[in-house]
Amino acid sequence: MESPPPVLPAHPGEVLKTEYLERLGISPGDLASEIGIPDSRMQEIIVGRRAVSADTAIRLAERLGTTPEFWVKLQANYDIALVSHTWRKRPPTQPKLPRRRR
């Protein structure tokens, strides 16, 4: 029996879209312009194809009244969950350490 797909935490782009853009009535393009990033970067973040970088986290925090750490932690939590799922699917292996020479 195959295990169900993992439940990943929300991508920061999803949080940005639902908790900020929709609630504040701001379009992604307007926010991108306001914080000085390309519209394409904003669109890729919102659909989950791009990570929130430290630079973008600072810009979002300044405009939205959050902290850069909020955005970076959302991204880190998402990345760790995604990688953890990938690692669980790998066959177990024992790492081979080089022998120490005496």
MOPAC internal coordinates of N, CA, C and O (Angstrom, degrees):
PM7 1SCF
backbone

  N    0.0000 0     0.00 0     0.00 0    0    0    0
  C    1.4446 1     0.00 0     0.00 0    1    0    0
  C    1.5330 1   108.53 1     0.00 0    2    1    0
  O    1.2310 1   120.75 1   -49.55 1    3    2    1
  N    1.2866 1   116.18 1   130.45 1    3    2    1
  C    1.4651 1   121.51 1  -178.34 1    5    3    2
  C    1.5231 1   110.38 1   -84.42 1    6    5    3
  O    1.2310 1   121.58 1   -40.81 1    7    6    5
  N    1.3333 1   114.58 1   139.19 1    7    6    5
  C    1.4650 1   118.35 1  -179.28 1    9    7    6
  C    1.5247 1   110.11 1   -73.68 1   10    9    7
  O    1.2310 1   120.73 1   -28.67 1   11   10    9
  N    1.3249 1   116.20 1   151.33 1   11   10    9
  C    1.4742 1   119.14 1  -179.97 1   13   11   10
  C    1.5223 1   109.92 1   -66.98 1   14   13   11
  O    1.2310 1   120.39 1   -23.60 1   15   14   13
  N    1.3269 1   116.85 1   156.40 1   15   14   13
  C    1.4610 1   119.48 1   178.15 1   17   15   14
  C    1.5232 1   110.15 1   -61.99 1   18   17   15
  O    1.2310 1   120.82 1   -28.81 1   19   18   17
  N    1.3344 1   116.03 1   151.19 1   19   18   17
  C    1.4588 1   118.17 1  -177.85 1   21   19   18
  C    1.5198 1   111.69 1   -68.85 1   22   21   19
  O    1.2310 1   121.54 1   -26.91 1   23   22   21
  N    1.2978 1   114.67 1   153.09 1   23   22   21
  C    1.4554 1   120.13 1   173.05 1   25   23   22
  C    1.5189 1   105.57 1   -95.20 1   26   25   23
  O    1.2310 1   121.16 1   -74.34 1   27   26   25
  N    1.3082 1   115.39 1   105.66 1   27   26   25
  C    1.4573 1   120.24 1  -179.04 1   29   27   26
  C    1.5234 1   109.81 1   -84.72 1   30   29   27
  O    1.2310 1   120.72 1   -30.08 1   31   30   29
  N    1.3312 1   116.23 1   149.92 1   31   30   29
  C    1.4632 1   117.62 1   172.16 1   33   31   30
  C    1.5251 1   108.90 1   -63.71 1   34   33   31
  O    1.2310 1   120.70 1   -18.33 1   35   34   33
  N    1.2832 1   116.26 1   161.67 1   35   34   33
  C    1.4653 1   120.28 1  -179.85 1   37   35   34
  C    1.5284 1   110.13 1   -62.34 1   38   37   35
  O    1.2310 1   121.15 1   -41.46 1   39   38   37
  N    1.3187 1   115.40 1   138.54 1   39   38   37
  C    1.4640 1   120.19 1   172.50 1   41   39   38
  C    1.5300 1   106.99 1   -67.41 1   42   41   39
  O    1.2310 1   119.86 1   -34.50 1   43   42   41
  N    1.3324 1   117.87 1   145.50 1   43   42   41
  C    1.4673 1   119.69 1   179.77 1   45   43   42
  C    1.5276 1   113.01 1   -54.36 1   46   45   43
  O    1.2310 1   120.20 1   149.08 1   47   46   45
  N    1.3216 1   117.22 1   -30.92 1   47   46   45
  C    1.4586 1   120.10 1   178.26 1   49   47   46
  C    1.5101 1   112.82 1   -64.69 1   50   49   47
  O    1.2310 1   120.94 1   143.70 1   51   50   49
  N    1.3294 1   115.81 1   -36.30 1   51   50   49
  C    1.4640 1   119.99 1   177.34 1   53   51   50
  C    1.5272 1   110.13 1   -67.03 1   54   53   51
  O    1.2310 1   120.53 1   137.68 1   55   54   53
  N    1.3252 1   116.59 1   -42.32 1   55   54   53
  C    1.4671 1   121.21 1   177.40 1   57   55   54
  C    1.5258 1   109.57 1   -62.62 1   58   57   55
  O    1.2310 1   120.60 1   135.11 1   59   58   57
  N    1.3106 1   116.46 1   -44.89 1   59   58   57
  C    1.4656 1   121.33 1   178.83 1   61   59   58
  C    1.5237 1   110.42 1   -57.57 1   62   61   59
  O    1.2310 1   120.83 1   133.58 1   63   62   61
  N    1.3142 1   116.01 1   -46.42 1   63   62   61
  C    1.4679 1   120.28 1  -177.61 1   65   63   62
  C    1.5253 1   111.90 1   -66.26 1   66   65   63
  O    1.2310 1   120.58 1   126.77 1   67   66   65
  N    1.3343 1   116.50 1   -53.23 1   67   66   65
  C    1.4675 1   119.00 1  -172.28 1   69   67   66
  C    1.5229 1   114.31 1   -78.99 1   70   69   67
  O    1.2310 1   120.59 1   141.49 1   71   70   69
  N    1.3185 1   116.47 1   -38.51 1   71   70   69
  C    1.4650 1   119.31 1  -174.63 1   73   71   70
  C    1.5268 1   113.83 1   -89.32 1   74   73   71
  O    1.2310 1   120.39 1   160.11 1   75   74   73
  N    1.3154 1   116.87 1   -19.89 1   75   74   73
  C    1.4645 1   118.81 1  -176.53 1   77   75   74
  C    1.5291 1   112.51 1  -120.86 1   78   77   75
  O    1.2310 1   119.76 1   119.03 1   79   78   77
  N    1.3166 1   118.06 1   -60.97 1   79   78   77
  C    1.4686 1   119.39 1  -175.52 1   81   79   78
  C    1.5281 1   111.76 1   -60.94 1   82   81   79
  O    1.2310 1   120.52 1   128.99 1   83   82   81
  N    1.3328 1   116.62 1   -51.01 1   83   82   81
  C    1.4652 1   119.30 1  -177.55 1   85   83   82
  C    1.5294 1   111.56 1   -65.89 1   86   85   83
  O    1.2310 1   120.47 1   137.26 1   87   86   85
  N    1.3190 1   116.71 1   -42.74 1   87   86   85
  C    1.4646 1   119.58 1  -178.62 1   89   87   86
  C    1.5216 1   112.95 1   -68.51 1   90   89   87
  O    1.2310 1   120.69 1   146.00 1   91   90   89
  N    1.3280 1   116.29 1   -34.00 1   91   90   89
  C    1.4648 1   120.11 1  -179.26 1   93   91   90
  C    1.5301 1   113.00 1   -91.25 1   94   93   91
  O    1.2310 1   120.75 1   171.39 1   95   94   93
  N    1.3239 1   116.17 1    -8.61 1   95   94   93
  C    1.4622 1   119.83 1  -179.43 1   97   95   94
  C    1.5239 1   113.08 1    69.14 1   98   97   95
  O    1.2310 1   120.41 1  -144.65 1   99   98   97
  N    1.3237 1   116.83 1    35.35 1   99   98   97
  C    1.4651 1   122.29 1   179.59 1  101   99   98
  C    1.5238 1   108.46 1  -106.74 1  102  101   99
  O    1.2310 1   120.26 1   -43.82 1  103  102  101
  N    1.3092 1   117.11 1   136.18 1  103  102  101
  C    1.4632 1   119.69 1   176.52 1  105  103  102
  C    1.5302 1   109.01 1   -81.08 1  106  105  103
  O    1.2310 1   120.40 1   -26.86 1  107  106  105
  N    1.3232 1   116.85 1   153.14 1  107  106  105
  C    1.4624 1   119.55 1   177.20 1  109  107  106
  C    1.5300 1   112.62 1   -57.05 1  110  109  107
  O    1.2310 1   120.92 1   140.50 1  111  110  109
  N    1.3173 1   115.85 1   -39.50 1  111  110  109
  C    1.4657 1   119.87 1   179.15 1  113  111  110
  C    1.5162 1   112.73 1   -64.48 1  114  113  111
  O    1.2310 1   120.72 1   139.49 1  115  114  113
  N    1.3282 1   116.23 1   -40.51 1  115  114  113
  C    1.4680 1   119.80 1   178.02 1  117  115  114
  C    1.5223 1   111.40 1   -64.89 1  118  117  115
  O    1.2310 1   120.71 1   136.66 1  119  118  117
  N    1.3452 1   116.24 1   -43.34 1  119  118  117
  C    1.4609 1   119.10 1   178.77 1  121  119  118
  C    1.5259 1   110.70 1   -63.83 1  122  121  119
  O    1.2310 1   120.53 1   137.53 1  123  122  121
  N    1.3227 1   116.59 1   -42.47 1  123  122  121
  C    1.4665 1   120.24 1   178.46 1  125  123  122
  C    1.5299 1   110.49 1   -57.56 1  126  125  123
  O    1.2310 1   120.67 1   135.23 1  127  126  125
  N    1.3168 1   116.32 1   -44.77 1  127  126  125
  C    1.4677 1   120.48 1   178.57 1  129  127  126
  C    1.5231 1   111.53 1   -63.31 1  130  129  127
  O    1.2310 1   120.77 1   136.10 1  131  130  129
  N    1.3305 1   116.12 1   -43.90 1  131  130  129
  C    1.4665 1   121.06 1  -178.37 1  133  131  130
  C    1.5197 1   112.74 1   -62.69 1  134  133  131
  O    1.2310 1   120.15 1   143.82 1  135  134  133
  N    1.3323 1   117.31 1   -36.18 1  135  134  133
  C    1.4665 1   119.28 1  -177.35 1  137  135  134
  C    1.5238 1   112.74 1   -98.69 1  138  137  135
  O    1.2310 1   120.40 1  -179.45 1  139  138  137
  N    1.3229 1   116.83 1     0.55 1  139  138  137
  C    1.4596 1   120.51 1   173.00 1  141  139  138
  C    1.5110 1   115.99 1    76.35 1  142  141  139
  O    1.2310 1   120.58 1  -142.24 1  143  142  141
  N    1.3439 1   116.49 1    37.76 1  143  142  141
  C    1.4611 1   119.54 1   174.36 1  145  143  142
  C    1.5234 1   108.44 1  -122.44 1  146  145  143
  O    1.2310 1   120.23 1   -22.08 1  147  146  145
  N    1.3257 1   117.16 1   157.92 1  147  146  145
  C    1.4666 1   119.27 1   177.83 1  149  147  146
  C    1.5274 1   111.50 1   -63.49 1  150  149  147
  O    1.2310 1   121.17 1   -35.51 1  151  150  149
  N    1.3137 1   115.38 1   144.49 1  151  150  149
  C    1.4615 1   121.07 1   177.83 1  153  151  150
  C    1.5265 1   110.34 1   -57.90 1  154  153  151
  O    1.2310 1   120.19 1   143.70 1  155  154  153
  N    1.3319 1   117.25 1   -36.30 1  155  154  153
  C    1.4649 1   120.64 1  -179.65 1  157  155  154
  C    1.5304 1   111.38 1   -62.35 1  158  157  155
  O    1.2310 1   120.18 1   141.75 1  159  158  157
  N    1.3287 1   117.26 1   -38.25 1  159  158  157
  C    1.4660 1   120.48 1   177.65 1  161  159  158
  C    1.5226 1   109.73 1   -63.41 1  162  161  159
  O    1.2310 1   120.61 1   134.95 1  163  162  161
  N    1.3206 1   116.44 1   -45.05 1  163  162  161
  C    1.4595 1   120.42 1  -179.82 1  165  163  162
  C    1.5288 1   110.53 1   -60.89 1  166  165  163
  O    1.2310 1   120.43 1   134.19 1  167  166  165
  N    1.3174 1   116.78 1   -45.81 1  167  166  165
  C    1.4708 1   120.67 1  -179.42 1  169  167  166
  C    1.5259 1   110.88 1   -61.02 1  170  169  167
  O    1.2310 1   120.15 1   137.58 1  171  170  169
  N    1.3366 1   117.32 1   -42.42 1  171  170  169
  C    1.4618 1   120.64 1  -179.55 1  173  171  170
  C    1.5246 1   111.46 1   -65.92 1  174  173  171
  O    1.2310 1   120.10 1   143.26 1  175  174  173
  N    1.3183 1   117.42 1   -36.74 1  175  174  173
  C    1.4707 1   120.66 1   176.67 1  177  175  174
  C    1.5235 1   109.59 1   -65.21 1  178  177  175
  O    1.2310 1   120.01 1   133.63 1  179  178  177
  N    1.3086 1   117.58 1   -46.37 1  179  178  177
  C    1.4650 1   121.75 1  -175.96 1  181  179  178
  C    1.5249 1   112.04 1   -62.20 1  182  181  179
  O    1.2310 1   120.07 1   142.84 1  183  182  181
  N    1.3308 1   117.47 1   -37.16 1  183  182  181
  C    1.4706 1   119.18 1  -179.90 1  185  183  182
  C    1.5246 1   112.53 1   -89.22 1  186  185  183
  O    1.2310 1   119.97 1  -177.32 1  187  186  185
  N    1.3360 1   117.66 1     2.68 1  187  186  185
  C    1.4539 1   121.17 1   175.30 1  189  187  186
  C    1.5047 1   116.25 1    82.66 1  190  189  187
  O    1.2310 1   120.16 1  -164.49 1  191  190  189
  N    1.3255 1   117.30 1    15.51 1  191  190  189
  C    1.4689 1   120.59 1   178.71 1  193  191  190
  C    1.5206 1   112.64 1   -93.59 1  194  193  191
  O    1.2310 1   120.19 1   175.34 1  195  194  193
  N    1.3125 1   117.24 1    -4.66 1  195  194  193
  C    1.4560 1   121.21 1  -178.51 1  197  195  194
  C    1.5182 1   109.53 1  -140.87 1  198  197  195
  O    1.2310 1   121.43 1   -38.05 1  199  198  197
  N    1.3154 1   114.88 1   141.95 1  199  198  197
  C    1.4647 1   120.57 1   179.04 1  201  199  198
  C    1.5251 1   109.84 1   -81.15 1  202  201  199
  O    1.2310 1   121.40 1   -23.08 1  203  202  201
  N    1.3153 1   114.92 1   156.92 1  203  202  201
  C    1.4611 1   120.83 1   173.65 1  205  203  202
  C    1.5280 1   107.08 1   -83.80 1  206  205  203
  O    1.2310 1   120.59 1   -64.69 1  207  206  205
  N    1.3116 1   116.48 1   115.31 1  207  206  205
  C    1.4627 1   121.55 1   179.20 1  209  207  206
  C    1.5226 1   109.78 1   -80.04 1  210  209  207
  O    1.2310 1   120.76 1   -11.24 1  211  210  209
  N    1.3173 1   116.15 1   168.76 1  211  210  209
  C    1.4684 1   120.45 1   177.14 1  213  211  210
  C    1.5271 1   110.00 1   -60.36 1  214  213  211
  O    1.2310 1   120.43 1   139.23 1  215  214  213
  N    1.3120 1   116.78 1   -40.77 1  215  214  213
  C    1.4668 1   120.78 1   179.13 1  217  215  214
  C    1.5212 1   110.93 1   -60.14 1  218  217  215
  O    1.2310 1   120.64 1   131.81 1  219  218  217
  N    1.3217 1   116.39 1   -48.19 1  219  218  217
  C    1.4616 1   120.21 1   179.97 1  221  219  218
  C    1.5221 1   110.43 1   -66.37 1  222  221  219
  O    1.2310 1   120.04 1   142.86 1  223  222  221
  N    1.3311 1   117.52 1   -37.14 1  223  222  221
  C    1.4676 1   121.21 1   178.76 1  225  223  222
  C    1.5301 1   110.69 1   -59.59 1  226  225  223
  O    1.2310 1   120.50 1   137.50 1  227  226  225
  N    1.3135 1   116.64 1   -42.50 1  227  226  225
  C    1.4687 1   120.38 1   178.87 1  229  227  226
  C    1.5191 1   110.40 1   -64.28 1  230  229  227
  O    1.2310 1   120.40 1   136.24 1  231  230  229
  N    1.3170 1   116.83 1   -43.76 1  231  230  229
  C    1.4678 1   121.14 1  -179.47 1  233  231  230
  C    1.5319 1   111.27 1   -64.62 1  234  233  231
  O    1.2310 1   120.70 1   135.57 1  235  234  233
  N    1.3513 1   116.27 1   -44.43 1  235  234  233
  C    1.4699 1   119.64 1   178.37 1  237  235  234
  C    1.5254 1   111.16 1   -62.88 1  238  237  235
  O    1.2310 1   120.85 1   136.25 1  239  238  237
  N    1.3207 1   115.97 1   -43.75 1  239  238  237
  C    1.4644 1   120.50 1  -178.47 1  241  239  238
  C    1.5186 1   111.32 1   -60.43 1  242  241  239
  O    1.2310 1   121.05 1   135.96 1  243  242  241
  N    1.3099 1   115.59 1   -44.04 1  243  242  241
  C    1.4662 1   119.72 1  -178.68 1  245  243  242
  C    1.5289 1   111.26 1   -63.05 1  246  245  243
  O    1.2310 1   120.41 1   138.67 1  247  246  245
  N    1.3167 1   116.82 1   -41.33 1  247  246  245
  C    1.4646 1   120.89 1  -176.83 1  249  247  246
  C    1.5323 1   112.83 1   -78.79 1  250  249  247
  O    1.2310 1   120.57 1   144.09 1  251  250  249
  N    1.3455 1   116.52 1   -35.91 1  251  250  249
  C    1.4611 1   119.91 1  -171.73 1  253  251  250
  C    1.5320 1   113.87 1  -100.59 1  254  253  251
  O    1.2310 1   120.19 1  -179.89 1  255  254  253
  N    1.3230 1   117.24 1     0.11 1  255  254  253
  C    1.4533 1   120.06 1   177.42 1  257  255  254
  C    1.5166 1   114.18 1    74.37 1  258  257  255
  O    1.2310 1   120.65 1  -151.05 1  259  258  257
  N    1.3155 1   116.36 1    28.95 1  259  258  257
  C    1.4589 1   121.16 1   176.61 1  261  259  258
  C    1.5257 1   107.51 1  -110.43 1  262  261  259
  O    1.2310 1   120.56 1    18.59 1  263  262  261
  N    1.3107 1   116.54 1  -161.41 1  263  262  261
  C    1.4628 1   120.62 1   173.75 1  265  263  262
  C    1.5202 1   108.55 1  -117.41 1  266  265  263
  O    1.2310 1   120.19 1   -24.58 1  267  266  265
  N    1.3302 1   117.25 1   155.42 1  267  266  265
  C    1.4696 1   119.13 1   174.98 1  269  267  266
  C    1.5307 1   110.84 1   -60.03 1  270  269  267
  O    1.2310 1   120.94 1   144.27 1  271  270  269
  N    1.3348 1   115.81 1   -35.73 1  271  270  269
  C    1.4634 1   119.88 1  -178.94 1  273  271  270
  C    1.5300 1   111.77 1   -61.63 1  274  273  271
  O    1.2310 1   120.04 1   146.63 1  275  274  273
  N    1.3161 1   117.53 1   -33.37 1  275  274  273
  C    1.4625 1   121.01 1   177.44 1  277  275  274
  C    1.5233 1   110.45 1   -56.62 1  278  277  275
  O    1.2310 1   120.42 1   130.83 1  279  278  277
  N    1.3273 1   116.80 1   -49.17 1  279  278  277
  C    1.4653 1   121.75 1  -177.56 1  281  279  278
  C    1.5233 1   111.30 1   -70.78 1  282  281  279
  O    1.2310 1   120.50 1   139.81 1  283  282  281
  N    1.3145 1   116.64 1   -40.19 1  283  282  281
  C    1.4680 1   120.53 1  -179.41 1  285  283  282
  C    1.5295 1   110.07 1   -66.24 1  286  285  283
  O    1.2310 1   120.22 1   140.08 1  287  286  285
  N    1.3427 1   117.18 1   -39.92 1  287  286  285
  C    1.4687 1   120.33 1   179.19 1  289  287  286
  C    1.5286 1   111.37 1   -68.10 1  290  289  287
  O    1.2310 1   120.21 1   140.99 1  291  290  289
  N    1.3208 1   117.21 1   -39.01 1  291  290  289
  C    1.4688 1   119.21 1   174.96 1  293  291  290
  C    1.5258 1   110.31 1   -58.24 1  294  293  291
  O    1.2310 1   121.06 1   135.41 1  295  294  293
  N    1.3347 1   115.57 1   -44.59 1  295  294  293
  C    1.4602 1   120.26 1  -179.29 1  297  295  294
  C    1.5192 1   111.04 1   -65.73 1  298  297  295
  O    1.2310 1   120.37 1   135.80 1  299  298  297
  N    1.3320 1   116.89 1   -44.20 1  299  298  297
  C    1.4724 1   120.70 1  -179.56 1  301  299  298
  C    1.5330 1   110.83 1   -62.73 1  302  301  299
  O    1.2310 1   120.06 1   136.28 1  303  302  301
  N    1.3219 1   117.49 1   -43.72 1  303  302  301
  C    1.4674 1   120.90 1   178.96 1  305  303  302
  C    1.5215 1   111.03 1   -60.98 1  306  305  303
  O    1.2310 1   120.49 1   137.87 1  307  306  305
  N    1.3147 1   116.67 1   -42.13 1  307  306  305
  C    1.4583 1   121.24 1   178.66 1  309  307  306
  C    1.5320 1   110.33 1   -64.23 1  310  309  307
  O    1.2310 1   120.62 1   132.26 1  311  310  309
  N    1.3301 1   116.42 1   -47.74 1  311  310  309
  C    1.4684 1   121.21 1  -178.37 1  313  311  310
  C    1.5249 1   111.43 1   -61.77 1  314  313  311
  O    1.2310 1   120.03 1   135.77 1  315  314  313
  N    1.3294 1   117.55 1   -44.23 1  315  314  313
  C    1.4598 1   121.15 1  -179.30 1  317  315  314
  C    1.5275 1   110.66 1   -63.55 1  318  317  315
  O    1.2310 1   119.97 1   136.67 1  319  318  317
  N    1.3170 1   117.66 1   -43.33 1  319  318  317
  C    1.4647 1   120.84 1   179.13 1  321  319  318
  C    1.5215 1   110.75 1   -62.84 1  322  321  319
  O    1.2310 1   120.33 1   138.55 1  323  322  321
  N    1.3119 1   116.98 1   -41.45 1  323  322  321
  C    1.4635 1   121.44 1  -179.65 1  325  323  322
  C    1.5234 1   110.74 1   -65.17 1  326  325  323
  O    1.2310 1   120.14 1   133.65 1  327  326  325
  N    1.3240 1   117.34 1   -46.35 1  327  326  325
  C    1.4617 1   121.16 1  -179.85 1  329  327  326
  C    1.5269 1   110.29 1   -68.16 1  330  329  327
  O    1.2310 1   119.80 1   140.70 1  331  330  329
  N    1.3170 1   117.99 1   -39.30 1  331  330  329
  C    1.4690 1   120.78 1   178.20 1  333  331  330
  C    1.5199 1   110.82 1   -58.03 1  334  333  331
  O    1.2310 1   120.42 1   137.28 1  335  334  333
  N    1.3083 1   116.80 1   -42.72 1  335  334  333
  C    1.4582 1   120.47 1   178.82 1  337  335  334
  C    1.5292 1   110.22 1   -62.92 1  338  337  335
  O    1.2310 1   120.11 1   137.35 1  339  338  337
  N    1.3052 1   117.39 1   -42.65 1  339  338  337
  C    1.4585 1   121.57 1   179.84 1  341  339  338
  C    1.5249 1   110.14 1   -63.39 1  342  341  339
  O    1.2310 1   120.05 1   137.24 1  343  342  341
  N    1.3259 1   117.51 1   -42.76 1  343  342  341
  C    1.4639 1   121.51 1  -179.64 1  345  343  342
  C    1.5153 1   111.20 1   -65.58 1  346  345  343
  O    1.2310 1   120.08 1   143.17 1  347  346  345
  N    1.3110 1   117.45 1   -36.83 1  347  346  345
  C    1.4654 1   119.87 1   179.96 1  349  347  346
  C    1.5129 1   112.06 1   -64.78 1  350  349  347
  O    1.2310 1   119.84 1   152.33 1  351  350  349
  N    1.3107 1   117.91 1   -27.67 1  351  350  349
  C    1.4572 1   122.28 1  -178.67 1  353  351  350
  C    1.5265 1   112.02 1   -79.69 1  354  353  351
  O    1.2310 1   120.15 1   165.29 1  355  354  353
  N    1.3359 1   117.32 1   -14.71 1  355  354  353
  C    1.4655 1   120.55 1  -179.44 1  357  355  354
  C    1.5209 1   110.10 1   -76.69 1  358  357  355
  O    1.2310 1   120.67 1   -32.07 1  359  358  357
  N    1.3405 1   116.33 1   147.93 1  359  358  357
  C    1.4657 1   117.70 1   175.28 1  361  359  358
  C    1.5295 1   109.35 1   -66.41 1  362  361  359
  O    1.2310 1   120.01 1   -35.75 1  363  362  361
  N    1.3141 1   117.58 1   144.25 1  363  362  361
  C    1.4666 1   119.13 1  -178.62 1  365  363  362
  C    1.5233 1   110.85 1   -65.43 1  366  365  363
  O    1.2310 1   120.98 1   -45.55 1  367  366  365
  N    1.2823 1   115.74 1   134.45 1  367  366  365
  C    1.4626 1   121.36 1   177.28 1  369  367  366
  C    1.5145 1   108.59 1  -134.93 1  370  369  367
  O    1.2310 1   121.70 1   -28.99 1  371  370  369
  N    1.2699 1   114.34 1   151.01 1  371  370  369
  C    1.4544 1   120.33 1   177.26 1  373  371  370
  C    1.5239 1   107.30 1  -100.73 1  374  373  371
  O    1.2310 1   119.71 1   -59.54 1  375  374  373
  N    1.3101 1   118.15 1   120.46 1  375  374  373
  C    1.4632 1   118.34 1  -179.45 1  377  375  374
  C    1.5182 1   110.48 1   -63.32 1  378  377  375
  O    1.2310 1   121.43 1   -40.91 1  379  378  377
  N    1.3073 1   114.88 1   139.09 1  379  378  377
  C    1.4593 1   119.98 1   178.98 1  381  379  378
  C    1.5089 1   108.10 1   -98.89 1  382  381  379
  O    1.2310 1   121.93 1   -61.54 1  383  382  381
  N    1.3159 1   113.91 1   118.46 1  383  382  381
  C    1.4623 1   119.81 1   179.26 1  385  383  382
  C    1.5263 1   108.50 1   -94.71 1  386  385  383
  O    1.2310 1   120.82 1   -34.95 1  387  386  385
  N    1.3127 1   116.03 1   145.05 1  387  386  385
  C    1.4627 1   117.73 1   178.30 1  389  387  386
  C    1.5314 1   110.04 1   -65.71 1  390  389  387
  O    1.2310 1   121.53 1   -33.68 1  391  390  389
  N    1.3223 1   114.68 1   146.32 1  391  390  389
  C    1.4656 1   119.35 1   177.87 1  393  391  390
  C    1.5116 1   109.30 1   -71.94 1  394  393  391
  O    1.2310 1   121.88 1   -38.06 1  395  394  393
  N    1.2976 1   114.01 1   141.94 1  395  394  393
  C    1.4669 1   119.18 1   177.81 1  397  395  394
  C    1.5204 1   108.87 1   -81.41 1  398  397  395
  O    1.2310 1   121.32 1   -44.65 1  399  398  397
  N    1.2872 1   115.08 1   135.35 1  399  398  397
  C    1.4621 1   120.31 1   175.58 1  401  399  398
  C    1.5069 1   109.36 1   -88.39 1  402  401  399
  O    1.2310 1   120.91 1   -40.83 1  403  402  401
  N    1.2985 1   115.86 1   139.17 1  403  402  401
  C    1.4623 1   119.54 1  -178.82 1  405  403  402
  C    1.4964 1   110.82 1  -108.40 1  406  405  403
  O    1.2310 1   120.10 1   180.00 1  407  406  405

